[in-house]
Amino acid sequence: QVQLVESGGGSVQAGGSLRLSCAASGRTFSGYVLGWFRQGPGKEREFVTAISWSAGLTSFADSVKGRFTISLDKAKNLVYLQMNSLEPEGTAVYYCAARSPRAGTSYDYWGEGTHVTVSS
């Protein structure tokens, strides 16, 4: 049973930084893609960034390119989201997600989310 647990959410002023963590457990994640999504107030959930567990290939939404970084600690089964130069638009619940190798474009597993508030 795959479990994803986010942590590190909180409040930060615009221009500041915050690092979120996602603890992944329940299986070996070789071949999986680990990603971050966010959902702001009154908005739909949107893709933020993702990384392939084995190859380390990353992708980013245009809105966060150059400001956010995703990384893995494979020994600890952790995925990090480093958020720099935060903007008020970054206020959202941030979700960690995992996509299995044969799941196509959909993500199989989701965490409960952690809230981030960015004030101006």
N, C-alpha and C positions, 0 to 999 in steps of 0.2 A: 504494500500500500504506500504509494508515493505521498509524501507530505511536504508542503512548502510553508515556511513560517517567516514572515517579514518582521523586521525590527529597524529601529533607527529614525522613525518618523518624529516630527515635532514642528516647532515654529522657528522661522528664520526670516530676517529682513531681506528685502530685495538686494541682490548683489552678493549675498552670502552663499555659503556652501553647506552641504549636508550629505552624509553618506548613509545609504540604506543597505541592509544586509538581508539575505534570504538563505535560510538554512534548509537544505534539501536532504531528504532522507527516504528510505524505503526501497532503494534499488541502486544499482550502478547506472550512472547517467551517460555512459559512453554512447555516442550517436544522438544524444538528445540536444535540443536547443533550449536554452534558458533565456527567458525574456522578462522585461518589465513593461507593464502597462499602467495607465493612470486614468482616473475618471474624476473630472472636476464637477463642481456643483451645477446641476442642470445640464450636464453634457454626457455624451456617450463615452464609453471606454475607448481609449486610443492607444496605439502602439507607441512605445518610447524607444526601446532598444532591445537587442538580443545578441546572444553569443552562442556559438556552437561549442559544446563541451569538449569535444575531441580536438578540433582544429583551431579553435579560438577565433574563428571568423566572426566579425561583428557587423551590425547594421544599426543605423540610427534614424529616427524621425528627423525631418528637416528642421523642426522647431527646436531641437536640442543639440544639433551637430555643433561640435566645437566647445560645448559647455558640459556635456554629460559624458561619463566614461563607464563602461561596464567591464567587469573583470571577474575571474574565478579563482578560488582557492580550492583546487581539486582534492587536496589532502584532507580538508575540513568540510568538503561538500558545501561550500558557501559561494554565493554569487553576490557581488557588490554593485551598487549603483552610486557612483560618485557624481554629485550634482554641484556644479559651480555656476557662478553668475546667475543665481536663481531670479526668476521674474515672478510677479504676482500671478501670471497665467499658470504657473507651476503648482498652484494650490490645488490639491487633489488627493484622493486616496490612491496610493501606489500599490500595485499588485505584482507579485512574482508569479511567473507561469513557466511551465515546462511542456515541450512538444516532443513526442516520441518520434523515432526515425520513420515510422510508417503512418504517421497521422496526417500527412499532407500539409496543408497550411493552417490547420486548427491546432490549438493547444489543449492537451489532455488534462493537465492538472493546474490548479490555481491555489494561491494562498488566500488568506482572509483579508489581506491588505493592511497598510499602515498609512496614517494620515499625515500629510505635509501641508503646512500653511506658510505662505510667503506673503509678508506684509510690505507695503510700499511706504 
